Amino acid sequence: MSPITTHVLDTARGLPAAGVRVALDRPTGPESWTELASGVTNADGRLADLVADAANFTAGIYRLRFATAAYFHSLGMHCFFPEVQILFQVDDPRGHLHVPLLLSPYGYTTYRGS
């Protein structure tokens, strides 16, 4: 299993958000990031295999980017936040982090899941 997993729930529709592109980035400088991995949420809104090589996963700052505009546009809806970015700290790269996203066209929230 990937050391970082996520799932997206569309709280406006009361359903999992399937087909959301998610990218995992790591900073490479003060203003630059490198994409390490990406994937798309499954029918249950989950992405469990984001990081394929956990051996190269290290402590530090990471960012998850969720392509929310494309998701809402595929449903024929407008959204206020075209992309959601979540920055978080990894202290123990041997552990597992779950970062859920609760999403609606005009708001979102996140938390450290289990």
C-alpha positions in Angstrom: 0.0 0.0 0.0 1.1 3.5 -0.7 2.4 5.5 2.4 0.0 8.3 1.4 -3.6 7.6 0.5 -6.6 9.9 -0.1 -10.2 9.8 -0.8 -12.5 12.5 -2.1 -16.2 12.8 -1.0 -18.5 15.1 -2.9 -20.5 16.5 0.0 -22.9 18.4 -2.3 -24.0 15.2 -4.0 -23.5 12.9 -1.1 -21.3 10.6 -3.2 -17.7 9.6 -3.6 -15.9 11.8 -6.2 -14.8 9.4 -8.8 -12.4 10.4 -11.6 -10.6 13.2 -9.7 -7.0 13.6 -10.8 -4.6 13.8 -7.8 -0.9 14.7 -7.9 1.7 14.4 -5.2 4.5 17.0 -5.2 7.7 17.7 -3.2 9.4 21.1 -3.0 12.6 21.4 -4.9 13.3 25.0 -4.0 11.8 28.1 -2.4 9.2 28.5 -5.1 9.4 25.3 -7.1 7.8 21.8 -6.8 8.4 18.5 -8.6 5.5 16.1 -9.2 6.4 12.7 -7.7 3.3 10.7 -8.6 -0.3 11.1 -9.8 -3.4 9.1 -10.1 -7.2 9.2 -10.4 -9.8 8.4 -7.8 -11.7 5.2 -8.3 -15.5 4.7 -8.3 -15.4 4.9 -4.4 -13.5 8.2 -4.6 -10.3 6.5 -3.3 -6.7 6.6 -4.4 -4.7 3.9 -2.6 -1.8 3.4 -4.9 -0.4 6.9 -5.3 3.2 6.2 -4.2 4.4 3.1 -6.0 7.9 3.0 -4.5 7.6 3.5 -0.7 11.4 2.8 -0.3 12.2 6.2 -1.8 9.6 8.0 0.4 11.3 10.3 2.9 10.3 12.8 5.6 9.5 16.3 4.7 6.9 18.6 3.2 4.6 17.3 0.5 1.6 18.7 -1.4 -1.5 17.0 -2.8 -3.2 18.7 -5.7 -6.8 17.8 -6.6 -8.1 18.8 -10.1 -11.5 19.9 -8.9 -12.5 22.1 -11.9 -12.2 19.1 -14.3 -14.3 17.0 -11.9 -17.1 19.5 -11.5 -17.1 20.4 -15.2 -17.5 16.7 -16.1 -20.7 16.9 -14.1 -21.9 20.0 -15.8 -21.2 22.1 -12.7 -19.2 25.3 -12.0 -16.9 25.5 -9.1 -15.2 28.3 -7.2 -11.9 26.4 -6.4 -10.4 25.0 -9.7 -7.7 23.2 -7.8 -7.3 22.2 -4.1 -3.8 22.1 -2.8 -3.1 20.5 0.6 0.4 20.9 2.1 1.4 18.5 4.9 4.4 17.3 6.9 5.6 13.8 6.8 7.6 13.0 10.0 7.8 9.2 9.8 8.1 8.0 6.2 7.6 4.4 7.3 4.1 5.2 8.6 0.9 5.6 6.7 -0.9 9.0 6.1 -4.5 9.3 4.9 -5.5 12.7 3.7 -9.2 12.9 2.8 -10.9 15.8 1.0 -14.5 16.7 1.5 -15.5 18.7 -1.5 -18.4 20.9 -2.8 -18.5 23.4 -5.7 -17.9 26.3 -3.3 -15.9 24.9 -0.4 -13.7 22.1 0.9 -12.2 20.7 4.1 -9.6 18.2 4.9 -8.1 16.4 8.0 -5.6 13.8 8.9 -7.4 10.5 8.5 -6.6 7.0 9.6 
